[in-house]
């Protein structure tokens, strides 16, 4: 259905013409009965769609793959009015909406509005084959895939993924003969409309040059995404992208330039050039962009599975063979006890961290809000100081492991820190080993003051250094993560009135560069095998949480702007507090990273095999 945008004047004219023609035709031309009340247009999120009709049913068709869960509707009626239907609010339109229309003569008609969005193909996988997106031609009723000439069509495993539909008559992932077109249907989300499709695989000559896969330091890619002549390889595990040896698998009949440099490449520049000649004889020079990791989480746990109250799941830490989450919510946590809880790597809750011997929920606090762990899994948890004034203390508690009793590690107050306002921690970060050398940072909520404690040889210096974050009016939750021990400086992550994103800071918290326009409030850094990595979670409204890893060894802005891993944790849930976290740990010699987003969930990844 064509999408038409009309001004208010145009809409009035449309309704006037509708009434004129229905009256004129019924009375003068063929004596048909006067047209009764009817739906003549529907605005969807502000755009006008003209319906088709079948008896007392109006149907509008939106673009394929449109999310029908939450649609803002305005129904336009001629010769009458809507009954008991509110315009300009959001409706679930997956199923037809039953409406009542009151005609000008007072009669009530039962009407049905059907809002349709045809199924959209979002993924097509042929096992063992990397397809360029340009090789897949998706049209209403057909999917045509161009494949290499030497592919055996009689025994292939194909997987199709659709949005707004369920496949029928097609077995995903099963060996089948595709030497002839394969017919199947997709049932729409209304569970009434069937959309027929014909899948055709053709081995016509490939033609222009293209790259199917790029192996980096022996690590294969599972796909190569082409944006014009720029190629992004998605590799299956972490490797040193700054000293890379690559091999290319290209299209049928393609040839890689014999003089191409394929060893000692720094792929993090995103500027390496490779010439490939296609089967059409034409040479194309491709640019290899910064590679990305294509890794699935070994644990993905949605927020609902934790059994937490709203706006909990505010921090994450690794400790031994467990991960620990902060559950500060004291109002409606129906299943999980309030406080830090620890889980095994199957996602099974084991227990809550001990409160024995402490007054961890007393005083000027509402529970542990933020967590961090040192390189050995020693856990620090900071209370949410409710504007603790005077000598009233906020405590940073320490657990040596998940079964240990807590001890008060750091105490501070408005008076001890020399503040003109009540002390309230925005979070806590730790770098290094609390039994060796470490740096601990605590920013003050909604303030610029950041306090830095140092640990030398396992001994805490109880007098912190006071530094100043470069931007005022930060939120309640932001963080300043120290760079790994031996590297001077910090990385700030926060969302406030004057700054949103990541900022690279020197040892006195002076700004070096920043990456703005990102909703995030915490990050983690680690040095591993001679490289420095940073992880953070970025909240994107109505989409979910982006889980990112960057190689920031060179400390340059470009390294912060081009992550080597970016995976979406999809959700349309809100995150009003903008509380997010990410953390690294080396577990059994392999680099792991975890991400959380309040109200959305948690994902854990092993970056090395």
Buried (B, 14 or more C-beta within 10 A) or exposed (E): BEEEEBEEEEBEEBBEEBBEEBEEBBEEEEEEEEBBBBBBBBBBEEEBBBBEEEEBBBBBBBEBBBBBEEBEBBBBBBBBEBBEBEEEEEBEBBEBBEBBBBBEEEEEBEBBBBBBBBBBBEEBBBEEBBBBEEBBEBEEEEBBBBBBEEBEBEEBBBBBEBBBBEBEEBEEEEEBEBEEBBEBBBBBBBEEBEBEBEBBBEBEEBBBBBBBBBBBBEBBBEBBBBEEEEBBBBBBBBBBBBEBEBEBBBBBBBBBBEEEEBEEBBBBBBEBEBBBBBBEEEEBEBBBBBBBBBBEBEBBBEBEEBBBBBBBBBBBBBBBEBBBBBBBBEEEBEEBEBBBBBBEBEBEBEEBBBBEEBEBBEBBBBBBBBBBBBBBBBBBBBBBBBEBBEEBBBBBBBBBBBBBEBEBBBEBBBEBBEBEBBBBBBBBBBBBBBBBBBBBBBBBBBBBBBBBBBBEEEEBEEEBBEBEBBBEEBBBBBBBBBBBBEBEBBBBBBBBEEBBBBBBBEBEBEBBBBBEEBBBBBBBBBBBEEBBBBBBBBBBEEEBBBBBBBBBBEBEBBBBEBBBBBBEBEBEBBBEBBBBBBBBBBBEEBBBBBBBBBBBBBBBBBBBE
